[in-house]
Amino acid sequence: MGKIFKRGLFALAPVAISLAIVIWLLDTLESIFRVPLEWLVGDHYFPGMGLLVAIIFIFCFGIIVNNFLIQKMTNLMDRIFTRIPLFKTIYNSIGDMMSYFQPKGQEDTGKMVIIEHDGMSFLGIITREDFSDLPEGFASDEEIAVYVPLSYQIGGITLTLPRSKVKPVDMTIEHGMRYIVSAGMLSGKNNQKNDQKSTGNTPPTSH
């Protein structure tokens, strides 16, 4: 009985947690837009109107952001935020971390790598290759910065080490973080196969 219950729990937990997060997000959007909408429409307000307006607002905002003038305003706000004490530290950190999930070119920044040390292997993310904006002698041209997250995202360490000490690994940031956060229990291998099937891409075969 205990084993069956555990299997059921482990099978339902990811679905339940994912649904809880989605419901919380939708409820938050509804709550944010509910107050101004009730003030505008009064008794004509109905449950779900706030969520509907939120979705339309986000979609329209995405279109507006592509406008040249809006991009200029966004850049101006970005410069203002980066000058506010304390707030700029949090703002820049979140912005830098989110940038790793954006599509990149051929540069190595944002790629998953393996660091081998004393018979152990650590999975990390290349976060910096250029140290020209830091004090002289901080790092050489042959060194890179690699962030090594800890399991369950309770922290991490940033290492500065020679490029020769790391080994590239064919893994996306999403799959790498899934592996780390789950303490190695989830690898995302099945997801990678499904992604390749859905996009029509197949991994190269060796000869």
PyMOL commands that set and color helices and strands:
alter all, ss='L'
color gray80, all
select helices_A, chain A and resi 2-44+49-65+68-81+87-99+151-153+163-165+173-181+189-199
alter helices_A, ss='H'
color red, helices_A
select strands_A, chain A and resi 112-117+120-128+143-149+156-162+166-168
alter strands_A, ss='S'
color yellow, strands_A
deselect
rebuild
show_as cartoon
